[in-house]
Amino acid sequence: MLDINEIMKILPHRYPFLMVDRIVEVDPAKRIVGLKNVTINEPYFQGHFPGHPVMPGVLIVEAMAQVAGIMAYLASDDKTRNKLSYFMSIDSAKFRKPVFPGDQLRIEVVTIFSRRGIWSVSGKAYVDGVLATEAELKATFAEK
């Protein structure tokens, strides 16, 4: 539904910190699904870990946050769209399966609530249908 060019119009992130390649499903304010293709060319694999590259869990959580940010942006009015989204909290993060080069993360984010400018979401990242990471995230919009 959204390719990388459309994503870059929404998110301020750029390489090497843009963690979502495509949005494949979206129901604004309710649910969104994004994809992240994990390649050996990712700069963090040089040091995490040499000889056994594993995607850092915090970057998987960041990918969830970026997908959630796209959902919140699409559900927002023009005034809010001119602001930046900032993390407020990460809760109940669980890292269940390592993610390796060549994997594709399917990131599913569902809204828990959105009120008074605060978004609370549940994110899950899957590789080949197997849950790799999950967390609850909160964010808000603030002036640039």
N, CA, C and O of each residue as an XYZ file, in Angstrom:
576
protein
N       0.802     -1.191      0.000
C       0.000      0.000      0.000
C       0.850      1.262      0.000
O       0.537      2.224     -0.701
N       1.945      1.262      0.798
C       2.885      2.383      0.781
C       4.269      1.832      0.473
O       4.739      0.910      1.140
N       4.917      2.397     -0.536
C       6.283      1.976     -0.833
C       7.272      2.866     -0.076
O       6.869      3.752      0.677
N       8.544      2.626     -0.280
C       9.563      3.334      0.484
C       9.524      4.839      0.244
O       9.776      5.614      1.166
N       9.213      5.265     -0.977
C       9.149      6.702     -1.268
C       8.021      7.373     -0.500
O       8.185      8.488     -0.005
N       6.886      6.711     -0.399
C       5.762      7.253      0.366
C       6.068      7.249      1.865
O       5.688      8.174      2.583
N       6.750      6.215      2.327
C       7.148      6.133      3.736
C       8.081      7.290      4.088
O       7.949      7.890      5.155
N       9.022      7.606      3.201
C       9.976      8.680      3.476
C       9.322     10.063      3.452
O       9.897     11.020      3.971
N       8.155     10.183      2.869
C       7.400     11.434      2.938
C       6.757     11.597      4.320
O       6.446     12.713      4.736
N       6.560     10.485      5.023
C       5.904     10.497      6.335
C       6.923     10.541      7.472
O       6.822     11.380      8.367
N       7.900      9.642      7.439
C       8.884      9.534      8.520
C      10.087     10.432      8.259
O      10.508     10.583      7.112
N      10.649     11.031      9.314
C      11.854     11.839      9.139
C      13.125     10.986      9.064
O      14.180     11.506      8.699
N      13.057      9.712      9.394
C      14.221      8.830      9.443
C      14.781      8.588      8.040
O      14.050      8.574      7.049
N      16.073      8.404      7.991
C      16.775      8.072      6.756
C      17.820      7.015      7.061
O      18.116      6.740      8.224
N      18.389      6.411      5.990
C      19.427      5.423      6.147
C      20.532      6.013      7.023
O      20.910      7.168      6.829
N      21.044      5.266      7.960
C      20.796      3.854      8.212
C      19.726      3.587      9.276
O      19.640      2.476      9.797
N      18.915      4.593      9.600
C      17.976      4.413     10.705
C      16.524      4.258     10.268
O      15.638      4.180     11.119
N      16.261      4.210      8.977
C      14.909      3.934      8.497
C      14.710      2.421      8.545
O      15.408      1.681      7.851
N      13.762      1.961      9.360
C      13.620      0.530      9.656
C      12.357     -0.101      9.070
O      11.946     -1.174      9.512
N      11.743      0.541      8.093
C      10.561     -0.040      7.460
C      10.666      0.196      5.954
O      10.944      1.310      5.511
N      10.440     -0.863      5.173
C      10.579     -0.798      3.722
C       9.247     -0.675      2.989
O       9.190     -0.124      1.890
N       8.188     -1.180      3.590
C       6.894     -1.192      2.902
C       5.776     -1.344      3.919
O       5.933     -2.004      4.946
N       4.651     -0.723      3.616
C       3.428     -0.932      4.385
C       2.498     -1.744      3.499
O       2.212     -1.354      2.367
N       2.024     -2.882      4.019
C       1.206     -3.778      3.195
C      -0.267     -3.796      3.597
O      -1.117     -4.209      2.808
N      -0.575     -3.355      4.810
C      -1.961     -3.265      5.273
C      -2.078     -2.062      6.183
O      -1.161     -1.764      6.950
N      -3.211     -1.364      6.101
C      -3.433     -0.258      7.026
C      -4.924     -0.021      7.210
O      -5.695      0.025      6.251
N      -5.300      0.124      8.460
C      -6.626      0.569      8.864
C      -6.342      1.704      9.842
O      -6.217      1.463     11.043
N      -6.237      2.955      9.340
C      -5.766      4.067     10.170
C      -6.438      4.111     11.536
O      -7.652      3.952     11.666
N      -5.609      4.331     12.544
C      -5.999      4.438     13.958
C      -6.308      3.089     14.589
O      -6.570      3.027     15.790
N      -6.285      2.005     13.815
C      -6.605      0.688     14.380
C      -5.476     -0.321     14.225
O      -5.042     -0.923     15.207
N      -4.994     -0.511     12.989
C      -4.036     -1.589     12.718
C      -3.210     -1.246     11.482
O      -3.692     -0.598     10.552
N      -1.952     -1.696     11.492
C      -1.065     -1.505     10.349
C      -0.073     -2.668     10.301
O       0.285     -3.234     11.334
N       0.361     -3.014      9.096
C       1.355     -4.069      8.912
C       2.445     -3.529      7.984
O       2.166     -3.056      6.882
N       3.690     -3.613      8.456
C       4.828     -3.170      7.658
C       5.863     -4.268      7.514
O       5.873     -5.237      8.273
N       6.734     -4.103      6.527
C       7.800     -5.069      6.274
C       9.158     -4.400      6.380
O       9.337     -3.256      5.964
N      10.109     -5.128      6.941
C      11.512     -4.712      6.993
C      12.344     -5.869      6.467
O      12.373     -6.950      7.056
N      13.025     -5.627      5.346
C      13.925     -6.634      4.795
C      15.279     -6.473      5.466
O      15.906     -5.417      5.369
N      15.720     -7.497      6.132
C      16.976     -7.457      6.888
C      18.080     -8.004      5.986
O      18.063     -9.174      5.603
N      19.048     -7.133      5.652
C      20.123     -7.559      4.764
C      21.463     -7.523      5.487
O      21.620     -6.841      6.499
N      22.404     -8.253      4.960
C      23.742     -8.282      5.551
C      24.419     -6.917      5.433
O      25.404     -6.662      6.127
N      23.920     -6.051      4.583
C      24.498     -4.715      4.396
C      24.150     -3.742      5.516
O      24.651     -2.618      5.524
N      23.308     -4.144      6.460
C      22.953     -3.253      7.567
C      24.232     -2.938      8.351
O      24.990     -3.851      8.677
N      24.481     -1.658      8.657
C      25.752     -1.297      9.293
C      25.980     -1.917     10.670
O      27.127     -2.118     11.068
N      24.917     -2.222     11.397
C      25.082     -2.773     12.750
C      25.608     -4.199     12.750
O      26.107     -4.663     13.776
N      25.511     -4.910     11.629
C      26.000     -6.290     11.600
C      27.521     -6.377     11.694
O      28.050     -7.433     12.037
N      28.234     -5.293     11.397
C      29.696     -5.317     11.519
C      30.131     -5.594     12.958
O      31.166     -6.220     13.188
N      29.344     -5.128     13.916
C      29.740     -5.303     15.313
C      28.776     -6.110     16.145
O      29.030     -6.330     17.329
N      27.660     -6.566     15.560
C      26.608     -7.266     16.331
C      26.162     -8.514     15.575
O      25.097     -8.466     14.960
N      26.824     -9.519     15.576
C      28.111     -9.881     16.148
C      28.990    -10.403     15.031
O      28.495    -11.134     14.173
N      30.287    -10.060     14.996
C      31.162    -10.570     13.947
C      31.142    -12.102     13.907
O      31.347    -12.768     14.922
N      30.896    -12.633     12.733
C      30.845    -14.089     12.571
C      29.491    -14.691     12.882
O      29.239    -15.842     12.527
N      28.617    -13.951     13.533
C      27.264    -14.437     13.855
C      26.320    -13.225     13.914
O      25.883    -12.829     14.994
N      26.006    -12.636     12.742
C      25.204    -11.409     12.728
C      23.775    -11.632     13.217
O      23.069    -12.519     12.737
N      23.367    -10.810     14.180
C      22.027    -10.853     14.760
C      21.512     -9.415     14.818
O      22.230     -8.520     15.264
N      20.278     -9.187     14.373
C      19.695     -7.844     14.436
C      19.441     -7.481     15.896
O      18.797     -8.245     16.615
N      19.933     -6.333     16.342
C      19.702     -5.926     17.733
C      18.205     -5.783     18.035
O      17.450     -5.205     17.253
N      17.800     -6.319     19.181
C      16.395     -6.264     19.580
C      15.856     -4.855     19.670
O      14.697     -4.613     19.333
N      16.682     -3.914     20.122
C      16.208     -2.534     20.237
C      15.877     -1.952     18.873
O      15.026     -1.069     18.771
N      16.536     -2.431     17.821
C      16.224     -1.942     16.478
C      14.942     -2.580     15.937
O      14.250     -1.982     15.113
N      14.633     -3.767     16.390
C      13.346     -4.372     16.034
C      12.225     -3.569     16.688
O      11.196     -3.310     16.065
N      12.428     -3.178     17.943
C      11.441     -2.331     18.625
C      11.333     -0.984     17.916
O      10.231     -0.453     17.773
N      12.446     -0.426     17.474
C      12.423      0.827     16.713
C      11.621      0.657     15.422
O      10.869      1.552     15.038
N      11.778     -0.479     14.754
C      10.998     -0.739     13.541
C       9.499     -0.744     13.855
O       8.698     -0.208     13.089
N       9.128     -1.350     14.980
C       7.720     -1.330     15.407
C       7.251      0.101     15.617
O       6.154      0.471     15.198
N       8.087      0.905     16.270
C       7.724      2.292     16.549
C       7.553      3.085     15.253
O       6.652      3.917     15.150
N       8.402      2.834     14.275
C       8.276      3.540     13.004
C       6.998      3.150     12.280
O       6.325      4.007     11.708
N       6.658      1.878     12.298
C       5.402      1.435     11.680
C       4.225      2.074     12.412
O       3.279      2.543     11.778
N       4.279      2.095     13.743
C       3.214      2.733     14.531
C       3.123      4.220     14.208
O       2.026      4.772     14.130
N       4.272      4.874     14.019
C       4.286      6.287     13.673
C       3.600      6.561     12.354
O       2.920      7.577     12.204
N       3.771      5.668     11.397
C       3.090      5.806     10.104
C       1.586      5.702     10.306
O       0.824      6.480      9.732
N       1.154      4.737     11.122
C      -0.280      4.583     11.387
C      -0.849      5.831     12.039
O      -1.901      6.321     11.629
N      -0.163      6.351     13.052
C      -0.645      7.543     13.752
C      -0.693      8.742     12.802
O      -1.633      9.535     12.844
N       0.313      8.866     11.957
C       0.336      9.960     10.978
C      -0.873      9.874     10.048
O      -1.559     10.871      9.820
N      -1.129      8.692      9.520
C      -2.244      8.513      8.580
C      -3.595      8.778      9.231
O      -4.555      9.139      8.550
N      -3.673      8.600     10.546
C      -4.932      8.805     11.272
C      -5.079     10.233     11.795
O      -6.113     10.574     12.369
N      -4.053     11.073     11.605
C      -4.029     12.403     12.217
C      -4.505     13.491     11.265
O      -4.593     13.293     10.053
N      -4.810     14.648     11.852
C      -5.183     15.816     11.065
C      -3.916     16.542     10.589
O      -2.805     16.201     10.996
N      -4.100     17.547      9.723
C      -2.958     18.259      9.159
C      -2.096     18.938     10.210
O      -0.876     19.002     10.055
N      -2.700     19.443     11.267
C      -1.939     20.117     12.331
C      -0.977     19.131     13.002
O       0.187     19.456     13.237
N      -1.463     17.943     13.303
C      -0.628     16.927     13.951
C       0.431     16.398     12.993
O       1.537     16.064     13.417
N       0.106     16.318     11.714
C       1.055     15.797     10.730
C       2.304     16.650     10.603
O       3.313     16.175     10.081
N       2.269     17.880     11.058
C       3.441     18.750     11.011
C       4.317     18.617     12.253
O       5.280     19.368     12.413
N       3.998     17.679     13.125
C       4.773     17.452     14.348
C       5.592     16.175     14.211
O       5.439     15.424     13.248
N       6.460     15.941     15.185
C       7.244     14.707     15.242
C       6.677     13.795     16.314
O       6.139     14.259     17.319
N       6.799     12.515     16.094
C       6.369     11.530     17.072
C       7.565     11.166     17.956
O       8.658     10.899     17.457
N       7.345     11.158     19.267
C       8.402     10.821     20.221
C       7.964      9.665     21.110
O       6.823      9.609     21.569
N       8.905      8.736     21.346
C       8.689      7.634     22.277
C       8.403      8.154     23.673
O       9.031      9.116     24.115
N       7.473      7.536     24.365
C       7.241      7.836     25.785
C       7.608      6.640     26.653
O       8.156      6.796     27.744
N       7.296      5.425     26.149
C       7.633      4.241     26.943
C       7.640      2.990     26.081
O       7.012      2.919     25.024
N       8.376      2.014     26.579
C       8.406      0.666     26.002
C       8.142     -0.276     27.163
O       8.879     -0.282     28.148
N       7.086     -1.073     27.043
C       6.725     -1.994     28.119
C       6.599     -3.419     27.584
O       6.304     -3.637     26.409
N       6.827     -4.364     28.461
C       6.605     -5.789     28.185
C       7.329     -6.267     26.935
O       6.818     -7.123     26.214
N       8.510     -5.726     26.672
C       9.278     -6.174     25.507
C       9.795     -7.591     25.747
O      10.352     -7.905     26.800
N       9.593     -8.428     24.741
C      10.075     -9.807     24.803
C      10.726    -10.147     23.475
O      10.165     -9.902     22.407
N      11.919    -10.715     23.561
C      12.676    -11.099     22.379
C      12.691    -12.612     22.338
O      13.392    -13.255     23.119
N      11.924    -13.177     21.433
C      11.658    -14.620     21.436
C      12.472    -15.411     20.418
O      12.670    -16.614     20.586
N      12.943    -14.750     19.369
C      13.666    -15.447     18.304
C      14.651    -14.469     17.684
O      14.272    -13.339     17.376
N      15.896    -14.865     17.491
C      16.843    -13.961     16.850
C      16.467    -13.701     15.389
O      15.855    -14.537     14.724
N      16.850    -12.527     14.922
C      16.586    -12.131     13.540
C      17.929    -12.003     12.839
O      18.839    -11.331     13.326
N      18.040    -12.663     11.678
C      19.306    -12.767     10.965
C      19.225    -12.092      9.595
O      18.132    -11.843      9.086
N      20.394    -11.796      8.995
C      20.386    -11.295      7.622
C      19.641    -12.279      6.712
O      19.788    -13.495      6.835
N      18.849    -11.726      5.808
C      18.047    -12.560      4.917
C      16.621    -12.736      5.392
O      15.748    -13.137      4.622
N      16.378    -12.434      6.670
C      15.013    -12.523      7.201
C      14.193    -11.317      6.749
O      14.734    -10.255      6.438
N      12.898    -11.506      6.721
C      11.981    -10.390      6.509
C      11.097    -10.294      7.741
O      10.414    -11.248      8.114
N      11.123     -9.108      8.373
C      10.251     -8.871      9.519
C       8.884     -8.432      9.018
O       8.771     -7.525      8.194
N       7.867     -9.078      9.518
C       6.484     -8.638      9.298
C       6.057     -8.015     10.621
O       5.908     -8.705     11.629
N       5.865     -6.709     10.601
C       5.608     -5.952     11.816
C       4.131     -5.596     11.871
O       3.625     -4.864     11.020
N       3.445     -6.119     12.876
C       2.016     -5.874     13.042
C       1.801     -5.014     14.275
O       2.251     -5.358     15.368
N       1.113     -3.897     14.097
C       0.871     -2.956     15.185
C      -0.623     -2.731     15.300
O      -1.306     -2.481     14.308
N      -1.123     -2.822     16.529
C      -2.548     -2.622     16.815
C      -2.666     -1.543     17.889
O      -1.916     -1.544     18.865
N      -3.613     -0.624     17.702
C      -3.820      0.440     18.678
C      -4.503     -0.108     19.926
O      -5.512     -0.806     19.832
N      -3.952      0.210     21.090
C      -4.593     -0.081     22.366
C      -5.503      1.091     22.721
O      -6.676      0.907     23.045
N      -4.938      2.311     22.654
C      -5.763      3.514     22.799
C      -5.039      4.706     22.192
O      -3.819      4.696     22.025
N      -5.806      5.715     21.871
C      -5.281      6.992     21.406
C      -6.172      8.074     21.996
O      -7.341      8.204     21.632
N      -5.599      8.852     22.919
C      -6.367      9.941     23.516
C      -5.429     11.015     24.042
O      -4.320     10.735     24.499
N      -5.903     12.243     23.965
C      -5.153     13.422     24.416
C      -3.733     13.455     23.846
O      -2.782     13.840     24.526
N      -3.615     13.044     22.592
C      -2.320     13.110     21.922
C      -1.357     11.999     22.255
O      -0.207     12.032     21.815
N      -1.788     11.022     23.013
C      -0.927      9.888     23.370
C      -1.451      8.632     22.671
O      -2.640      8.316     22.714
N      -0.524      7.934     22.030
C      -0.844      6.675     21.370
C      -0.225      5.532     22.156
O       0.951      5.586     22.514
N      -1.007      4.504     22.422
C      -0.515      3.272     23.024
C      -0.802      2.148     22.047
O      -1.940      1.974     21.611
N       0.230      1.381     21.700
C       0.069      0.323     20.710
C       0.736     -0.969     21.180
O       1.629     -0.969     22.027
N       0.270     -2.050     20.602
C       0.891     -3.357     20.787
C       1.560     -3.729     19.470
O       0.919     -3.738     18.419
N       2.853     -4.035     19.536
C       3.580     -4.402     18.329
C       4.111     -5.816     18.412
O       4.559     -6.277     19.462
N       4.051     -6.489     17.278
C       4.616     -7.839     17.165
C       5.377     -7.936     15.852
O       4.901     -7.483     14.811
N       6.557     -8.530     15.910
C       7.377     -8.733     14.718
C       7.555    -10.230     14.502
O       7.955    -10.963     15.406
N       7.254    -10.661     13.298
C       7.318    -12.077     12.937
C       8.353    -12.302     11.844
O       8.593    -11.428     11.011
N       8.964    -13.488     11.857
C       9.808    -13.954     10.767
C       9.248    -15.304     10.344
O       9.191    -16.243     11.139
N       8.839    -15.390      9.095
C       8.250    -16.630      8.570
C       7.114    -17.138      9.449
O       6.990    -18.343      9.673
N       6.286    -16.224      9.948
C       5.128    -16.598     10.748
C       5.423    -16.913     12.205
O       4.506    -17.219     12.968
N       6.685    -16.843     12.603
C       7.087    -17.131     13.986
C       7.342    -15.808     14.713
O       8.077    -14.956     14.213
N       6.737    -15.639     15.887
C       6.910    -14.417     16.665
C       8.369    -14.261     17.091
O       8.932    -15.137     17.748
N       8.973    -13.131     16.708
C      10.363    -12.862     17.074
C      10.442    -11.875     18.237
O      11.237    -12.061     19.159
N       9.615    -10.825     18.195
C       9.677     -9.763     19.203
C       8.279     -9.202     19.413
O       7.483     -9.130     18.477
N       7.986     -8.804     20.650
C       6.723     -8.125     20.945
C       6.965     -7.083     22.021
O       7.862     -7.223     22.853
N       6.149     -6.031     21.992
C       6.274     -4.972     22.989
C       5.047     -4.074     22.926
O       4.341     -4.025     21.918
N       4.810     -3.361     24.027
C       3.801     -2.310     24.049
C       4.544     -0.986     24.058
O       5.488     -0.801     24.827
N       4.120     -0.069     23.206
C       4.802      1.204     23.035
C       3.830      2.351     23.258
O       2.640      2.241     22.965
N       4.356      3.454     23.781
C       3.574      4.691     23.898
C       4.389      5.806     23.262
O       5.612      5.858     23.388
N       3.669      6.710     22.564
C       4.311      7.851     21.921
C       3.356      9.025     21.915
O       2.152      8.883     22.128
N       3.928     10.183     21.665
C       3.130     11.395     21.528
C       3.726     12.246     20.421
O       4.857     12.027     19.988
N       2.953     13.214     19.975
C       3.443     14.152     18.966
C       3.880     15.433     19.658
O       3.247     15.870     20.619
N       4.960     16.036     19.174
C       5.462     17.294     19.722
C       5.953     18.170     18.572
O       6.222     17.685     17.473
N       6.062     19.450     18.845
C       6.552     20.386     17.825
C       7.954     20.005     17.400
O       8.735     19.486     18.199
N       8.277     20.264     16.130
C       9.606     19.977     15.609
C      10.619     20.928     16.199
O      11.805     20.844     15.879
